Amino acid sequence: MGRFNEFIKSSNTLFPSMPLFHVCEGYYFRGIVEKRKLVASPGKYFSGESLLYLFYGRPSYRVEDIARGEDTKATKLSFFFPVCIMVKSDSIAMPKRIAPFDTGAFEKQLFKEYLHPQMNRDDFLLDPTLDMASRLVSKFYGSNQSYFNGEPLEIEIPAIEFEADSYYNLINSNASTAYDDRNATVEIQSDSDLVLDSNTVLLIVMPTIFWQDPEFGKAIKEAWHTEVRTYSIHRAHPNEYTQLIYQEVEKWMKEKNYL
């Protein structure tokens, strides 16, 4: 690991570990319920590896129209709408990698204006232990709530800590950009499947229509015995419901004293 990792390790203040999140379209959620697990699958940017991606502390992932090769469109087809699965932080015993941002966006060069041309993804990887996520929150945000809100501290970065300075400028940017808040959300990678049961799942946020379906709702109850919060869908772009998911997640995390 490089200087950025050492910069984060220098933080001695640790906050309570926050849950991990996986967000997917309803279409994929059906298979997850049937298999009762999140499956590591071959990735685009880590050749030869099967990986499972989760985000630390907030449900940052957006369902993507680009994955279907279409322009952004409104719909009322339920299988396009997002489902958020929140799991315990210790559900991943040994992460494969931890990055301070979405590695996919990095590889697409969406962050390049904040980087030196010689900087690469590995310059920003952290030791694969979840305390490093908490240390990053401490170093750059000062609290779990500020991290959840995407509100960095005002701090001075030492002149020669180039990677830390790049990251700090990235998470402080107010410019209109091609990326979303995954620029400032810790990514957790696992090379193993994650079994979903009452010992791992904390909360599900999904369209009301899924929960009210007799067969599907029963399957979810039997699989996880966990808390479920729902939202009603209307003809809209599915990503418009990301904010509703954030609101439900924030309420739950405040109730459970994570924030």
N, C-alpha and C positions, 0 to 999 in steps of 0.2 A: 504494500500500500504506500501511497505517496504523501506529500506534504499536507494535502487537504485532509486526509484521514488523521494525521497527527494533530492538525489544528483542531479538529472536532474532539479528539481524545483528550485534549487539554481541558475540556470542560468537566468540572467535578460535580456540578449540580445535575441531579437526575430527577425528572418528574415521573409520576406513575405511568407505566407503559400504556399506550393507547391501543385500542383494537385495530385489527387489520380489515381491509375491505376488498371485496371483489364485486364488480358491477358488470352486468351482462344484459343482453336483450332477453326478452321473455322466451324467445325461441330456444335459446341455449339453456335457460333456466329449467325448462322441462326435463332435459337430459340430465342436468345436475341433480334434480329431485329423484329421478329414476335410479341414477347410479349412487346417490347419496355421498358424493364426493366431488371435489374440484380436481380435475385431471391435468397433470403436466403434459404439455404438448410441444411439438417441434416449433421453434421460434424462427423469426426472420433475421434477427440481428446477432444471435449467438449460435453459430453454425454447429450442427451436430449435437445440440443439446435439446432435451425436452424440459420445458420450464413452466412453472405456474407463477403468475404475476399477481401480487396484491399491493395495495397502497396502505401506508401507515397513517392512522389517525383521521383520515377523511376520505369520503367516497368520490375521488376525483375523476374516475374514468367516465368518459362520455361514449354512448353508443354511436357508431359511426355510419353515416350514409355512404361514405366513400368506400366502405367495405363491400357494399352492394353495387358499386360502380354507377351510382346515380347522383343526380343533383339533389340538394336538400329539398325534401317535400314534406308536406303535412300528411298525416295519416291517422286513421283510427283503428288500424289493424293491431291487435293487442300484442302480437308476438314481436313487434318492433320496439316496445316500450321497456324502459330499464327496470331491472331488479337489482337491489343492493343486498349483499350478504355480508354481515359483520361477524367476524370470528375473534376469538380470544387471541391476544398477542403471542401467547406461548403455544398456539396451535402449530406453529412452524418451529420445531425444536432447533434446527440448525439451518438457517438460510443459506442458499447458494451464493447470493450476492445481495448487497444493499447499496443503493445509489440515492443521491439526494434529490433526484428528479426522474422524470420519465425517460428511460434510456432510448425508447423508440423515437421520441421527439428529438433527442440529441443526435441520433444517427441520421435523422432526416435533415439535420443541420438547421433546425428551427431556432437554436440558441446561439448561432455562430457569431452574431454581432457582439456577444459578450465574451468571446473566447479569442485567445491567440491561435493562429492557424496550426501551431504545433501541439496544442492541447488535444487530448483524446479522452474518450469515455473512461478509461481505466484510471486516469489522473484523479477522478472524483469518486471512485468506489471506496466504500467504508468497510472496516472489519465486519464480517458477517455475524454480528451479535446484536440483538435488539436493543441493548443498552446504547448502541451508537446512534440509533434513531432518537432516543431520548436526549442524548448529549447534543445532537444537532439542534433539536428544539430549544434546549437550554442556551446554546451558543448564539443562535440567530433570532430567537423569538422571545425567550424569557418566560413563557408559560404555554401550557397546552392550548388554552383558549386562543392566544394570539396566533399560534401555529394553525389552528383550525380556521381562524378568520383570515389567514394569509397576511398578517401584519407584523413584519420584521421589526426588531429593535433598531435603534440608531446606535451603531457601534463603529469603532475605528478598527480597520483591518491593517495589520502591519504591512509596510510597503512591499516586502518581498514575498508576501503570501499571495501570489498571483492567482492561484486557483480559488482561494477563499474570496478574493476580491471579485473575481468573475462571477462566482455564485451569488455573492451579496448583491451585485448589480443586477443580476438576472431576477432575483426574487423581489427586488425593489422597483422594478420597472412598472410604470403606469402607462406605457405606450400601447397603442392598438397593435395586437400581434396575431400571428397565425396559430399560436399555442394557447392553451387554457391554463388552469391552476396546477396542472401536472408539472409545470416548471418548478414548483416549490413544494411538491409532495414527495415524501420518501417512498421509493419503490423497493419492495421486498420480493426477491426471487427465491423459489424453492425448486429443487429438481425431483421432488417427490409429490405424489398425489396427497390431497388433504381430505381425510374422512370428515364428513359433516354429520354431527350428531349432537345430542344434548350437552356433551362435554366440550364442544368446540364452538357451536353457533350461539351468538348472543342476540341477534336481531335480524329480521328480514323486512325489507321495505319493498312492496310490490304493488302492481295494479290491483284494485279491489276485485276486479272480475276474476283474477286467478284464485284469490282466497275464497271467493264465494262459490267457485266450482266444486260440486260435491266430491268428485273423485280426486281432483288435484289438491283441494284444501285438506282433505283427509290424509293424503299422502305426505303433505308437508307436516301436518301435526304428528303423524306417526314417526316421521324421520327425525324430527328435531325437538319437538316439545319446547319451542322457543317463542319469544315474543314476536308478534307480527304487526306491522303498521302498513296501512294501505293508502293509495291515492286513486281518485277517479280519473279516467282518461277521457279526453275529448279530441276532436280532430286537430292535431297540432304536430309540430316537429317533436319527436320523442325526447330530444335533448332539452326541450323546454321544461321537462319534469325533473331535471337534475336539481334545481333549486328546492323543489318540494322534498326530494330525498335528503338534501342537506338539512332542511328544517327539521324533519323527523329525527334524523340522526343526532343533531345538536340537542334537541329536547331530551332524547334518551341519554346521551352522554352527560348532560347536566344532572339528570335525575340520578345517575349512577356515580356522580362525582369524578368523572374523568376530566371535566372542564370546570 
